[in-house]
Amino acid sequence: MDELKIAMVAPPWFELPPKAYGGIESMCADLTEQLMRQAVHVTLIGVGQNGTSAKFISISEASQENHMGMSMPEVGHAAALPDVLADLDVDLVHDHSLAGPLLARGRALPTVVTAHGPVTDEMGRYYRDLGDSVHLVALSEAQRTQAPDLNWVATVHNAVRVAEFPFREDKEDFALLLGRSTPEKGIPEAIEAARSAGVRLLIAAKCRERDEIRYFDEVVKPLLSKDDTVDWLGEADRERKLALLAAARCLLFPIQWEEPFGLVMAEALACGTPVVALRRGSVPEVVTHGETGWVCDDVDELVDALRRAGSLSPARCRADAEERFDVSLMAQRYESVYRSVVGRAAGGDGRGLQLVSGR
């Protein structure tokens, strides 16, 4: 098979590429563009307007409401997929949504699903019940080992367009936290560590959904002070995010859950900015301790690491991003996944595919 034709199903929350927050959407947009450069034909299915060069089918308008994580946008998105796919000439569906994979068992086309979230508890049961109707791709070995019995076909780290990220050798004297206003992102821990270290902390966090606003009002806001060295910036658009990442002495990543990847770490490294993080989820796979950041076990270690972040080489961080987290590598590995899965569906020998995007 020479020409490969893929239907790429994005989640129903943000347009591609996203204007601000939207890690999954950023990954989908970058993967789509790079696959097309590799002569893979991609039809992108999403919401709103198209910001890529791929053929695009919009299922609905991009909502301006605070509904991220609610069931109906996902269910409605999935319900429209059968009619959309029926009119397409494609070899495979790559689904990044939550509800879309439910329909995989009822169609002849093979389906690859990237597990962008947790794979334990309810989500683990969900993927387990889907069985071999979907071919799962893990974002990290840490994620995969949480549920080794699922129908994994590969592990592929997320990636970014490294060349499009500004590199700065000269850093300013602040640490940066990027994320959302949720308990999982460790904002209180970041504030505690930065204050103890005597390091200025800038927090650029999405705070639009009801739960995010409630968490900010009840937990984060009481920790802030006008005369403090901790500044709440709110959500940053892409331009401001890149400027902050490039200028920061380090990215502070004190996550409080087993995050499968954490794209912001790759973004920071692409800017030549080391990562100071807690040892959760994929962190030890992404951060090379003592070279591109510090992997810590508690807040006390974060304090010391914040003070030492300036000793790490920005050039080493950038080189690591180019070698391990560039979108060209991610797209090559996904194309190998697609060809193997399509080969299996056609009765070929696609066994033994174990692609690991690691060091």
C-alpha positions, -999 to +999 in steps of 0.1 A: +000+000+000+016+033-011-009+061-005-024+060+030-057+077+037-066+086+073-097+101+090-084+121+120-111+127+146-104+156+169-123+162+202-153+186+201-140+213+224-116+236+205-108+246+169-075+233+155-050+246+162-063+261+195-059+298+201-049+292+238-054+261+260-058+228+241-030+203+243-048+175+225-059+199+198-024+212+193-011+176+190-039+167+164-031+198+143+006+193+143+003+155+136-021+163+107+002+188+091+033+166+094+015+134+081+005+154+050+042+164+045+049+126+046+024+121+018-003+107+040-037+119+030-056+132+060-092+142+064-096+161+096-130+160+115-136+185+142-155+216+151-155+253+141-131+266+115-101+248+100-067+261+108-048+234+090-040+226+054-060+193+055-094+186+041-117+195+069-152+185+079-168+205+107-194+186+127-206+217+146-196+252+155-170+256+182-189+265+213-181+295+234-198+280+264-180+266+294-189+230+287-155+212+285-159+177+299-197+176+297-213+146+280-235+160+252-208+176+231-189+143+230-220+122+224-233+146+197-198+146+180-198+108+180-234+105+167-224+125+136-194+103+128-211+074+109-226+096+083-194+116+079-172+085+076-196+068+051-188+095+026-151+092+029-126+069+011-101+062+039-081+032+052-083+039+089-098+062+116-075+078+142-098+089+170-087+114+197-122+119+212-137+102+242-171+089+228-161+083+192-144+049+198-177+035+209-186+032+173-155+013+162-170-021+167-198-014+142-176-005+112-152-023+089-126+004+090-099-002+117-096+024+144-066+037+162-072+055+195-047+076+213-054+074+250-050+110+260-063+106+296-061+081+324-065+044+318-074+033+353-107+029+371-137+039+348-116+047+318-097+015+321-129-004+321-142+016+291-111+008+270-112-028+283-148-032+272-139-019+237-116-049+234-099-054+201-123-031+182-098-003+189-060-003+186-047+018+215-016+040+215-002+051+248+015+085+254+041+070+277+053+038+292+041+051+326+006+053+312+008+019+296+020+001+327-011+013+346-032-011+325-009-035+306-038-058+296-054-032+273-051-037+235-020-015+232-002-015+198+024+012+205+037+039+228+044+072+211+053+104+230+035+136+221+056+162+203+058+198+191+071+217+161+104+225+178+116+249+151+085+271+157+094+276+194+116+305+204+149+296+219+164+319+246+198+313+261+194+343+285+166+336+310+147+359+333+145+354+370+111+337+373+096+302+373+065+295+352+035+273+358+013+266+328-020+246+330-055+248+343-071+258+376-075+223+389-062+202+418-042+180+395-019+208+384-004+214+419-009+252+421-007+253+459+024+231+459+040+254+433+032+285+454+047+269+485+078+258+467+084+291+450+080+311+482+103+288+501+129+291+474+126+328+472+119+325+434+093+346+416+064+325+402+042+334+373+010+313+369-007+312+335-037+289+339-069+284+321-099+293+344-131+293+324-151+262+333-173+262+364-151+238+383-120+258+374-135+290+387-147+274+419-112+259+425-096+293+419-120+311+443-119+285+470-082+273+469-059+295+448-071+330+454-067+328+492-030+319+486-023+350+465-012+384+479-007+418+463+027+421+479+039+387+470+063+373+444+035+350+430+016+365+401-016+351+387-017+359+349-048+339+339-050+320+306-022+329+281-028+328+243-002+310+222+020+341+216+022+350+252+027+314+262+057+310+240+072+343+252+068+332+288+082+297+282+113+311+265+120+337+292+114+315+323+143+301+343+123+269+345+089+254+340+075+243+374+054+211+369+043+198+404+015+176+391-007+157+416-017+128+393-002+102+370-003+125+339+001+104+308+024+129+291+023+166+298+029+184+265+040+216+282+072+199+293+082+193+256+072+229+248+094+242+276+124+221+264+119+233+229+124+269+243+155+258+260+138+259+294+145+232+320+116+215+338+114+212+376+087+185+383+074+160+407+080+123+399+045+114+387+033+099+354+056+104+324+079+129+341+109+106+344+105+096+307+105+133+296+129+150+319+165+138+320+174+144+357+203+168+362+205+176+325+171+190+312+156+194+346+151+181+380+128+152+389+117+156+426+099+135+451+084+162+473+080+199+478+112+202+498+131+189+468+113+213+445+126+242+466+162+231+461+156+224+424+141+258+418+173+274+432+195+252+410+175+255+377+198+282+364+227+258+364+212+237+336+220+243+299+193+258+277+211+245+246+210+210+261+172+213+267+167+225+231+188+197+216+168+171+237+136+184+223+149+182+187+161+147+192+131+132+211+101+155+209+098+169+174+066+163+155+085+147+126+094+117+149+059+114+162+044+114+127+068+088+115+059+065+143+021+071+139+025+063+102+041+030+111+013+023+135-013+030+108+004+008+082+007-021+106-029-018+117-042-016+081-020-046+073-036-066+100-071-057+089-062-068+054-050-101+067-013-093+066+012-100+093+011-069+114+022-086+146+049-074+169+044-037+166+059-021+197+070+014+189+083+033+219+091+070+216+118+072+242+154+078+248 
